[in-house]
Amino acid sequence: MITNILFTRLITSEIIQKHFGNNVEVACRPTLKVDYISVDEINKNIDHAIEQYIVTSQNTVNAIRDLDLNGHFFVVGHKTALQLKAQNRNVVLVENYAEDLAKKIIEGDYQTKWNFLCGSSRRDLLINELSKANHEINEVITYCSEQINYKLDNIYDAYVFFSPLSFKAFNQENDIPESSCIFTIGNTTTSAIKEVYPNHKIITATIPLLEEVVENIKKYIDDKE
């Protein structure tokens, strides 16, 4: 029996071929479009007197690729950190979730001024928590996320989401049957989905990585069989 899976972002053909056999049919329908801010605009908005940078997205890493930034980077996501290190950035602290990074920053012996390099739809948590601890944040938008809305013609056995914003875009035009399973990359996305689908089966990646999501899907398919 073929399992039909919808990914709400693009997944490389290499990943699909490597991890999913002939009994799995994968569709990729992105729900977000990313537009990068120009390097000059980003550079103009950075306070270069502040040598501490917070980065929470791989999109930001792509946006600052050609910028010469001296300082220390505090990061959400191990893949994001690896990409920054590949750009020869000095990564000081890495956590899987924004709330954990905020806690470590507040508890640590760091300066209290930050350049927060982020997307236009960033969550409030980091800024709120740091502000409450009297930290000053210079917010620098590095990319904009635009929702892609579409109406599906098909019903899938599994739906895969990678951010609350992505789910929000999908949910505007589509419903997920209770018989389908939902996979997410992390707790924040799961929380957003549970507000709409409290009774659906949702499988959350323990570590917010695509590889973890894929392994969860493979285990789910194996258990069904």
C-alpha positions, 0 to 999 in steps of 0.5 A: 500500500502506497503512503502519500506524504505532503511536505510543505517545503521543498525537499531534495530528490536525493533525500527522497530517493535515499529515505523513501522507497517505492511504497511512498509517494512524496509531494512538495508544496511550499507554503512560504516564499523567502525574499532576502534583504539586500546586503547593503540594507542589512549592513546599514542597519547593523550596529557595528559597535555591538559585536554580539549577534543572535541568529535563529534561521538558516535563511539569515545565514544565507542573507549575511553570506557576503557580510564581513561581521566581526563578533560572537554568534549566539544561535538557535539550531545546530545546522544554522550554527554549522553554516555560520561556522562554514562562513568562519563565524565565531559561534559561542552558544547553540541551543535547539530552541529560542527559549533555551538560548534566551535562558543561557544568554541571561544566565551567562556572562555576556554583554547586554547589547545585541544585534538580532538578525532575523526574519520579518515574521520572527517570534517575540519570545527572544526579544521579550525575554531579553528585554525583561532582563534589561538587554538591549536588542537592535533588530535587523531584518535579513529576509521576508517570508511571504505566505503561499496559499493554495487549495489542495485537490488531494488528501494525504496520509501524512502532512509535514510542517516546519514552522508555525507560519508555514502551518498558518498559510496552509491552514487558510485554504486546507483541512487535515483529516483526522485519519492523517498523521502530522509531522513537525520539526519542533515543539513550537510548530506542534503547539500551533497545530494543536490549537487547530487540531487537538485530536490529531496524531502529531509526531514531533522531532525530538531535535529540530532537524529535517533528518529527525523528521524523516526518521520519524516518518520512516518509523511511522510507515514501518510500524503501519506495515 
